[in-house]
Amino acid sequence: MTRNMLRSLSSLVCAGAAFALASAPAMAQSEQQKLEAKAATSLSNFMRDPEMTWLQQNIGKAKAVLIAPEVVKAGFIFGGSGGRAVLLARNSKGQWAGPVFYNLATASVGFQAGVSVSEVLTLVMTEKGLNSLLATSVKLGPDVSVAAGPVGAGAKADIITDMVSYSRAKGVYGGVNLDGTVITASDDWNQAFYGKKVLPPDVLVSGVVSSPKGSSLRGSVAKAAGGK
């Protein structure tokens, strides 16, 4: 092998290594962006359904919106379930901030028989509910109250609770009981998305951390809530 050939081969190896290193963050971030896109689709599904009257009329009153596009029932873990979610919240200026990524885990999410995957959308209606999500981890029920949302075109129930949750599985919508669900901030996903270590208050309260990559989902939530 000639010296020129060795140089060419060395250059190709170095270029390949540089490309791999440069691509690693983008690949990690793409997973978060995929979840964002799925969350936007879930939100659109809920907002279009005529059975979701209460949700559609009250999302504008919510302090925050938590969207889990895929909550998976894992029968081999004693019927447990879990998934990833994104949280967007109103900041002090009334604008929607986020997203922040979370993990959900529960012993039972009230799945219908035979259903293994469900979309879940939760409206955070109180400051207490929002503050609970700003902590490292929160367990719904003991720490903060949550109720299944009313369904139907005529649903006009007044609900006094910190959070109101809905689910969609196989095109069937309904309120869902999330009592016992543990919601934990996904530090690794948040760091991958924002490019540095962040805490939920950094994004949702102080606003010292933000990213244009979240603008599409923020816009979708703002439109659904009838505000900016």
KEVO-903889 format. One record per residue (C-alpha): y negated, z negated, x negated; residue in one letter. Coordinates in pm, whole numbers, padded with zeros to 5 digits, always signed. Each point is the difference from the previous one (the first is absolute). Layout:
<atoms>
YZXA/...
</atoms>
This chain:
<atoms>
+00000+00000+00000M/-00336+00105-00145T/-00293-00230-00052R/-00200+00182+00271N/+00285-00042+00246M/+00018-00371-00076L/-00372-00035+00055R/+00026+00184+00333S/+00289-00218+00112L/-00186-00314-00102S/-00307+00112+00194S/+00209+00065+00312L/+00163-00345-00022V/-00337-00172-00043C/-00149+00199+00288A/+00295-00090+00223G/-00030-00369-00085A/-00374+00004+00069A/+00059+00170+00336F/+00262-00257+00096A/-00231-00288-00086L/-00290+00155+00188A/+00219+00070+00302S/+00147-00351+00030A/-00300-00163+00172P/-00039+00297+00233A/+00366-00021+00100M/-00035-00373+00068A/-00314+00056+00203Q/+00162+00276+00203S/+00232-00254+00160E/-00298-00195+00131Q/-00167+00318+00120Q/+00318+00101+00181K/-00002-00336+00179L/-00367+00053+00086E/+00081+00337+00155A/+00287-00148+00200K/-00227-00284+00115A/-00258+00252+00124A/+00272+00182+00194T/+00121-00326+00153S/-00353-00092+00103L/-00044+00340+00163S/+00329-00041+00188N/-00106-00337+00140F/-00348+00120+00093M/+00131+00302+00192R/+00260-00178+00208D/-00104-00076+00362P/+00207-00321-00006E/-00222-00144-00273M/-00306-00061+00221T/-00055-00360-00115W/+00023+00093-00366L/-00235+00294+00042Q/-00255-00211+00186Q/+00012-00294-00241N/+00037+00151-00346I/-00379+00013-00015G/-00006-00381+00027K/+00250-00052-00281A/-00096-00159-00331K/+00272+00197-00176A/+00285+00242+00064V/+00342-00031-00166L/+00219+00312+00015I/+00365+00010-00104A/+00123+00360+00042P/+00365-00083-00068E/+00147-00342+00067V/+00370+00034-00073V/+00270-00211+00158K/+00253-00098-00267A/+00308-00116+00185G/+00176-00096-00321F/-00260-00273-00059I/+00083-00202+00309F/-00197+00232+00224G/-00313-00033-00210G/-00268+00266-00027S/-00288+00093-00222G/-00243+00265-00110G/-00333+00076-00162R/-00334-00013+00177A/-00367+00075-00056V/-00285-00223+00112L/-00355+00110+00071L/-00270-00247+00101A/-00365-00006+00100R/-00229-00119-00277N/-00326-00193+00041S/-00183+00327+00077K/+00237+00085+00281G/+00155+00284-00199Q/+00373+00043-00048W/+00127-00091-00345A/+00339+00051-00160G/+00277+00078-00016P/+00189-00297-00142V/+00378+00030-00023F/+00241-00265+00130Y/+00372-00066+00033N/+00152-00116+00330L/+00324-00193+00031A/+00149-00167+00305T/+00331-00130+00127A/-00045+00190+00327S/-00272+00234+00120V/+00131+00043+00354G/+00148+00347-00044F/+00151+00173+00299Q/+00377+00051-00009A/+00095+00278-00237G/-00346+00035-00152V/-00017-00026-00377S/-00356+00112-00078V/-00320-00092+00179S/-00373+00052-00048E/-00205-00318+00041V/-00374-00028+00054L/-00167-00341+00010T/-00355-00077+00107L/-00148-00302-00179V/-00232-00147+00262M/-00139-00315-00165T/-00156-00112-00327E/+00291-00241-00042K/+00243+00288+00023G/-00192+00204-00256L/-00042-00294-00237N/+00374-00064+00011S/+00061+00353-00129L/-00244-00051-00285L/+00236-00262-00142A/+00296+00087-00221T/+00248-00037+00286S/+00002-00099+00366V/+00275-00070+00251K/-00082+00102+00354L/+00063-00270+00257G/-00027-00318-00207P/-00315+00105-00187D/-00168+00237+00243V/+00072+00093+00362S/+00127+00343+00100V/+00086+00146+00340A/+00164+00314+00128A/-00263+00232+00142G/-00002+00096+00368P/+00104+00355+00084V/-00058+00238+00287G/-00293+00199+00130A/-00125-00298+00201G/+00040-00267-00266A/-00312-00214+00004K/+00133-00336-00108A/-00227-00242-00183D/+00186-00115-00308I/-00100-00306-00201I/+00172+00036-00335T/-00078+00081-00362D/+00200+00323-00008M/+00136+00246+00257V/+00289+00226-00100S/+00147+00322+00131Y/+00301+00205-00101S/+00121+00356+00044R/+00362+00101-00043A/+00146+00338+00092K/-00311+00078+00200G/+00023-00321+00205V/-00300-00231-00022Y/-00022-00369+00071G/-00127-00337-00109G/+00196-00156-00283V/+00057-00363-00091N/-00071-00052-00371L/+00050-00378-00002D/+00153-00101-00330G/-00115+00310-00185T/-00117-00065-00355V/-00286+00224-00115I/-00063+00011-00374T/-00259+00195-00197A/+00169+00268-00211S/-00168-00061-00334D/+00173+00283-00182D/-00088+00260+00264W/-00360-00118+00019N/-00030+00017-00378Q/+00153+00348-00007A/-00237+00123+00271F/-00321-00147-00142Y/+00089+00031-00367G/-00041-00370-00072K/+00111-00340+00121K/-00171-00084+00330V/+00021-00263+00270L/-00045+00075+00373P/-00347-00167+00016P/-00120+00227-00283D/+00052+00300+00228V/-00043-00138+00351L/-00273-00264-00038V/-00220+00038-00307S/+00058+00372-00030G/-00016-00014-00380V/+00308+00223-00007V/+00031+00324+00196S/+00142+00349-00035S/-00089+00336+00152P/+00374+00056+00043K/-00009-00231+00301G/-00283+00182+00178S/+00222+00205+00232S/+00186-00301+00141L/-00323-00201+00023R/-00151+00284+00198G/+00298+00014+00235S/-00019-00374+00071V/-00378+00014+00046A/+00034+00287+00247K/+00273-00183+00194A/-00217-00314+00012A/-00303+00196+00110G/-00214-00106-00297G/-00080+00071-00363K/
</atoms>
